[in-house]
């Protein structure tokens, strides 16, 4: 088996004890020089587009009603109103005294950043409506090329034909239309979904993972899974054909209950995310029968079924993927557990306020940020290193867990295992002052399996 790709700095997945980087100023990365962070393409000092050049998504919806309705309840539409994102931006604003205010916004609102609406010290409530649309229709369909596959590295051809994957398209009175093969390429997505921090630290890299994956070799693009095709009408009056869905379903559920207009919409999105996740990985368990009172050696293997990227991917320092294992005897006495939650809903790792490091066998997949003092931090701009143990496409990782049986009244030993996922940990929401959203966090079970192991007479 070839070695899995390794990136960034590797280290132990759980951090050591030490000063809290959320409150200890000495644990933070020194701020950059006083000049405002800029980039001629994505964060220009002087505006390169005029916000009045954009019609806005609702104008597009007049003709493209189906796609508008899909986009309206997508995470692209949520990009500038997400309370977690807004709270994190405000922490960065305070830490960096406004000098890096446009760094995250260059992807979350390319129009607002390039138009000059977003300035150092900006307030979300004062931004223009077109800026608050986030990643809207014109943002993507104005892209003419990708100069760099990260940090909003796309070129916007504002005022030019709107571009898409339809060959020989018909233009309308509203706008000119042009075919672009870029819209069938993962590189289009890379322009914003790969992120490199100001100090050069790789932060999010799903496109780089895709380049290294079997999917790239087979020509399976990001759009294949995240913009699946279906039969429909591109405009209200056009003929039926194959369309690409514009929900851009990934793994995120909006935490605000009123973002989706009805329980039916919530259930539909929840179902789509669940369908993606439940096919993402597989658990395998094995153990040999043992004598009562002896230790059982439980072999647990996790296989990443995703052909295109790691599990998890994207903002892996926020994502949580972990293994829960509970072993009971025939009388339902709990003999062993790992991956269960404390009363705050957190895993019993570094971030648990109640039982820090009490889960010694915890198996997690993802990444960890550490600051200049080596302490874990949840904020990337306070970090100097990024450590990962996410699982590469089509790879396995096997661990051994030791199950005690001395407290068992009788066998067999019943073992339940679940590979679980959630977009954010509760401790992050509390750190951002968003504790009211903790109850809205969804936990999805990627896979589950059970195993009965006989106890032999001593």
C-alpha positions in Angstrom: 0.0 0.0 0.0 1.4 3.4 -0.9 1.8 5.9 1.9 -1.1 8.3 2.4 -0.3 11.9 1.4 1.0 13.9 4.4 0.7 17.6 4.6 1.4 20.4 7.0 3.1 19.6 10.3 2.3 16.3 11.9 2.0 15.8 15.7 -0.1 14.2 18.4 -3.7 14.9 17.7 -4.6 15.9 21.3 -2.8 19.0 22.6 -0.9 19.2 25.9 -1.9 21.3 28.8 -0.8 24.9 29.1 -2.0 28.4 28.9 -5.4 28.9 27.3 -4.8 30.5 23.9 -8.3 32.0 23.9 -7.4 34.2 26.9 -3.7 34.3 27.2 -2.3 37.1 25.0 1.2 35.6 25.2 -0.1 32.5 23.4 -1.2 34.5 20.3 0.8 34.9 17.1 2.2 38.4 16.8 0.1 40.7 14.6 1.5 41.5 11.2 2.8 44.9 10.2 0.5 47.9 10.5 -0.3 48.1 6.8 -3.7 46.8 5.6 -3.6 43.3 4.1 -4.2 43.5 0.4 -4.1 41.5 -2.8 -4.4 43.1 -6.2 -6.8 40.4 -7.4 -8.9 39.4 -4.5 -8.4 42.2 -1.9 -7.5 45.3 -3.9 -6.7 48.6 -2.1 -8.8 50.5 -4.7 -12.1 49.0 -6.0 -11.8 47.0 -9.2 -15.6 46.5 -9.7 -18.6 48.7 -9.1 -21.3 47.1 -7.0 -24.0 48.7 -9.3 -22.8 46.5 -12.1 -24.4 43.5 -10.4 -28.1 42.7 -10.7 -28.4 40.6 -7.6 -29.7 37.0 -7.2 -33.4 37.9 -7.1 -33.1 39.4 -10.6 -31.6 36.1 -11.8 -34.5 34.3 -10.1 -37.0 36.0 -12.4 -35.9 33.7 -15.2 -33.9 31.0 -13.5 -36.5 30.3 -10.8 -35.4 26.7 -10.1 -31.7 27.4 -9.7 -32.5 30.6 -7.6 -34.6 28.6 -5.3 -31.9 26.0 -4.9 -29.2 28.7 -4.3 -31.3 30.7 -1.9 -31.2 27.9 0.7 -27.6 26.9 0.0 -24.5 27.5 2.2 -23.3 29.8 -0.6 -26.3 32.0 0.2 -25.6 31.6 3.9 -21.9 32.6 3.6 -22.4 36.2 4.9 -25.2 35.6 7.4 -23.9 32.5 9.2 -23.6 33.5 12.9 -20.6 31.3 13.4 -18.7 33.0 10.6 -19.7 36.5 11.7 -18.6 35.9 15.2 -15.3 34.5 14.1 -14.7 37.5 11.8 -15.4 39.8 14.8 -12.8 38.0 16.9 -10.2 38.4 14.1 -11.1 42.0 13.7 -10.4 42.6 17.3 -7.2 40.5 17.3 -5.8 42.1 14.2 -7.2 45.6 14.8 -8.9 45.6 11.4 -5.8 45.0 9.3 -7.0 41.6 8.1 -10.7 42.3 7.9 -10.9 41.3 4.2 -9.1 38.1 4.4 -12.1 35.8 5.0 -14.4 38.1 3.1 -12.5 37.7 -0.2 -14.2 34.3 -0.5 -17.4 34.9 1.5 -18.2 38.0 -0.5 -15.9 38.5 -3.5 -18.2 41.3 -4.8 -18.2 43.2 -1.6 -14.4 42.8 -1.2 -13.5 43.9 -4.8 -16.1 46.7 -4.8 -14.6 48.4 -1.8 -17.8 48.0 0.3 -15.8 45.9 2.8 -13.2 48.1 4.5 -11.1 47.7 7.6 -13.3 48.1 10.6 -16.5 47.2 8.7 -19.7 46.2 10.4 -21.9 43.5 8.9 -25.1 45.6 9.5 -23.8 48.5 7.3 -22.9 46.4 4.2 -24.7 46.7 0.9 -27.4 44.1 0.0 -25.3 42.8 -2.9 -22.4 42.2 -0.5 -24.6 40.3 2.0 -25.7 37.9 -0.8 -22.4 36.2 -0.2 -21.5 33.8 -3.0 -24.3 34.7 -5.4 -25.1 33.8 -9.0 -23.0 36.5 -10.6 -20.0 35.7 -8.4 -19.6 32.3 -10.0 -21.0 32.9 -13.4 -18.7 35.9 -14.0 -15.5 33.8 -13.5 -13.4 33.8 -16.6 -10.3 32.1 -15.3 -8.6 30.9 -12.1 -5.2 32.5 -11.6 -4.5 30.6 -8.4 -6.4 27.7 -6.9 -6.9 29.2 -3.4 -7.8 32.4 -1.6 -10.4 33.8 -4.1 -7.9 33.4 -7.0 -10.5 33.7 -9.7 -10.8 36.5 -12.3 -14.3 38.1 -12.5 -15.2 39.3 -16.0 -17.7 41.9 -14.8 -19.9 43.2 -17.6 -18.9 40.3 -19.9 -21.1 37.4 -20.9 -22.3 35.2 -18.0 -20.5 31.9 -18.2 -21.6 28.3 -17.7 -21.3 24.7 -18.9 -23.9 24.8 -21.7 -22.4 24.6 -25.2 -23.7 27.0 -27.8 -26.0 28.8 -25.3 -28.7 31.2 -26.3 -28.3 34.7 -24.9 -31.3 36.5 -23.5 -32.3 40.2 -23.3 -31.1 40.2 -19.7 -27.5 39.2 -20.4 -25.1 37.7 -22.9 -24.1 34.0 -22.3 -20.9 32.1 -23.0 -19.8 28.5 -22.7 -16.8 27.9 -20.4 -15.3 24.5 -19.9 -14.0 25.8 -16.5 -17.5 25.2 -15.1 -17.0 21.5 -15.6 -13.6 21.6 -13.7 -12.8 21.2 -10.0 -10.4 24.1 -10.5 -13.4 26.5 -10.4 -14.3 25.4 -6.9 -10.6 25.5 -5.9 -10.5 29.3 -6.2 -12.3 29.6 -2.9 -12.4 26.2 -1.2 -8.7 26.0 -0.7 -7.4 28.5 1.8 -3.9 29.5 2.8 -3.5 31.7 5.9 -1.7 35.1 5.8 1.5 33.5 7.2 1.5 30.8 4.5 0.0 28.0 6.6 -2.2 25.6 4.6 -5.6 25.8 6.2 -8.2 24.2 3.9 -7.2 22.0 0.9 -10.0 19.9 -0.6 -8.8 20.8 -4.1 -5.2 19.7 -3.3 -6.6 16.5 -1.9 -8.6 16.0 -5.0 -5.5 16.5 -7.2 -3.8 13.7 -5.3 -6.9 11.4 -5.3 -8.1 8.6 -7.6 -11.0 10.8 -8.6 -8.7 13.2 -10.4 -7.1 10.3 -12.3 -10.6 9.1 -13.3 -11.9 12.6 -14.2 -14.5 12.7 -11.4 -14.9 16.4 -10.6 -16.2 18.2 -7.5 -19.4 19.0 -9.3 -20.2 15.3 -9.8 -21.2 14.9 -6.1 -21.9 18.5 -5.0 -23.8 19.6 -8.1 -25.5 16.4 -9.2 -27.5 16.4 -12.5 -31.2 16.1 -12.9 -33.8 16.8 -15.6 -35.3 20.3 -15.6 -35.4 23.7 -17.2 -32.5 26.2 -17.0 -35.0 29.0 -17.5 -38.7 29.2 -17.0 -39.2 29.0 -20.8 -36.4 26.8 -22.0 -36.6 23.1 -23.0 -36.0 20.4 -20.5 -32.5 19.1 -20.3 -29.9 17.9 -17.8 -29.3 20.6 -15.1 -26.7 20.9 -12.3 -28.2 21.3 -8.9 -27.4 24.6 -7.2 -27.8 23.6 -3.5 -24.1 22.8 -3.3 -24.8 20.2 -0.6 -21.9 19.4 1.6 -22.0 18.6 5.3 -23.2 21.9 6.9 -26.6 22.6 8.3 -27.6 26.2 9.0 -27.7 26.8 12.8 -30.4 29.4 12.5 -33.8 27.7 12.4 -35.4 30.4 10.3 -32.8 30.3 7.5 -34.8 27.4 5.9 -38.4 28.5 5.4 -40.2 25.3 6.5 -39.6 22.0 8.3 -39.9 20.2 5.0 -36.9 22.2 3.6 -35.0 21.4 6.7 -35.8 17.7 6.4 -34.8 17.7 2.8 -31.4 19.3 3.4 -30.9 17.0 6.4 -31.6 14.0 4.2 -29.3 15.1 1.5 -26.4 15.6 3.9 -27.1 12.3 5.6 -27.0 10.5 2.2 -23.6 12.0 1.5 -22.2 11.1 4.9 -23.6 7.6 5.3 -21.7 6.6 2.2 -18.5 8.2 3.2 -16.8 5.6 5.4 -17.2 2.1 6.7 -16.3 0.6 10.1 -15.0 -3.0 10.5 -14.7 -4.7 13.9 -13.0 -8.0 14.8 -12.1 -9.7 18.1 -11.4 -13.2 19.2 -13.3 -14.8 22.1 -11.6 -14.6 25.4 -11.8 -16.0 28.9 -13.9 -14.3 31.4 -11.8 -11.7 33.2 -9.3 -11.4 30.4 -8.9 -8.3 28.2 -10.5 -8.5 24.7 -8.4 -7.0 21.9 -10.8 -5.2 19.6 -9.5 -4.3 16.2 -11.3 -1.3 14.6 -10.7 -0.3 11.0 -12.1 2.8 9.3 -12.2 2.9 5.5 -12.7 6.2 3.7 -15.1 5.4 0.8 -14.7 8.8 -0.7 -12.8 8.7 -4.0 -12.1 12.5 -4.2 -10.9 13.9 -0.8 -10.0 13.2 2.8 -12.5 12.6 5.6 -13.0 15.1 6.9 -12.1 17.8 4.5 -12.4 21.6 4.3 -12.2 23.3 7.6 -11.0 20.2 9.3 -9.9 22.1 12.4 -13.6 22.7 13.1 -15.1 19.5 11.8 -15.4 16.6 14.2 -15.3 13.0 13.1 -14.8 10.5 15.9 -15.4 6.9 16.8 -17.8 5.9 19.6 -17.5 2.4 21.0 -19.5 1.0 23.9 -19.1 -2.5 25.2 -21.6 -4.2 27.5 -22.1 -7.6 29.0 -25.3 -9.7 28.6 -26.9 -7.9 31.5 -26.3 -4.5 29.9 -23.5 -3.5 32.3 -21.2 -1.0 30.6 -17.7 -2.4 30.6 -16.0 0.1 28.3 -16.7 3.3 26.4 -14.9 5.8 24.3 -16.1 8.6 22.1 -19.1 9.5 24.4 -19.8 13.1 25.3 -19.6 15.0 28.5 -22.6 16.9 29.9 -21.7 20.0 27.7 -21.8 17.8 24.6 -18.0 17.9 24.1 -15.7 15.0 23.6 -13.5 14.3 26.6 -10.3 15.7 25.1 -8.3 18.9 25.6 -11.4 21.1 25.2 -13.7 19.4 27.7 -14.4 21.7 30.6 -15.4 18.8 32.8 -13.3 15.8 32.0 -10.2 17.0 30.1 -8.2 14.1 28.6 -10.3 11.5 30.4 -11.0 9.6 27.2 -7.6 8.1 26.7 -8.6 5.9 23.8 -10.5 8.6 21.8 -10.1 8.1 18.0 -10.6 11.3 16.0 -10.1 12.3 12.4 -9.5 15.9 11.4 -6.9 18.5 12.3 -5.6 20.6 15.1 -4.2 24.1 15.3 -1.5 25.1 17.8 -0.2 28.5 18.7 3.3 29.8 19.2 3.5 28.2 22.6 2.4 24.8 21.4 -1.1 25.1 22.9 -4.2 24.2 20.9 -6.3 27.1 19.5 -9.5 27.3 17.6 -8.6 30.4 15.6 -6.3 30.0 12.6 -4.8 33.5 12.8 -3.5 32.7 16.3 -1.9 29.4 15.1 1.6 28.7 13.9 1.2 25.0 13.1 -1.6 22.8 11.6 -1.5 19.1 12.5 -3.7 16.6 10.6 -4.7 13.0 10.8 -7.6 13.1 8.4 -8.0 10.0 6.3 -7.0 10.0 2.7 -9.4 8.8 -0.1 -9.9 5.0 -0.2 -7.5 4.5 2.7 -8.0 2.4 5.9 -6.8 3.2 9.4 -6.8 0.4 12.0 -6.6 0.8 15.8 -6.7 -1.6 18.7 -8.9 -1.0 21.7 -8.6 -3.1 24.9 -11.9 -4.1 26.4 -11.8 -5.2 30.1 -14.2 -8.1 31.0 -13.4 -8.5 34.7 -16.7 -6.7 35.6 -18.8 -8.8 33.2 -21.5 -10.9 34.9 -21.9 -13.1 31.8 -21.3 -13.1 28.1 -21.4 -12.5 25.3 -19.8 -9.1 25.2 -21.8 -6.8 23.0 -19.9 -4.0 21.2 -21.6 -1.1 19.4 -19.5 1.2 17.3 -20.5 4.4 15.5 -18.4 6.8 13.4 -19.9 10.2 14.1 -19.7 13.7 12.5 -20.7 17.2 13.3 -19.7 20.5 11.6 -18.7 22.3 14.8 -17.9 21.3 18.4 -19.9 22.9 21.2 -16.8 24.4 22.8 -16.2 26.5 19.6 -19.7 28.0 19.8 -19.2 28.8 23.4 -15.9 30.5 22.7 -17.7 32.6 20.1 -20.5 33.6 22.5 -23.0 31.4 20.6 -23.9 28.9 23.3 -27.6 29.3 22.3 -26.9 27.4 19.1 -25.3 24.3 20.8 -28.6 22.6 20.9 -29.0 23.1 17.1 -25.8 21.1 16.3 -26.6 18.0 14.3 -24.7 14.8 14.9 -24.7 12.4 11.9 -23.7 8.8 12.1 -21.6 8.0 9.1 -21.6 4.3 9.8 -22.5 1.9 12.7 -21.8 -1.7 13.4 -22.2 -4.2 16.2 -20.3 -7.3 17.3 -20.9 -10.0 19.8 -17.8 -11.7 21.4 -18.2 -14.9 23.3 -16.7 -15.2 26.8 -15.0 -18.6 27.3 -14.9 -20.4 30.6 -11.7 -19.7 32.4 
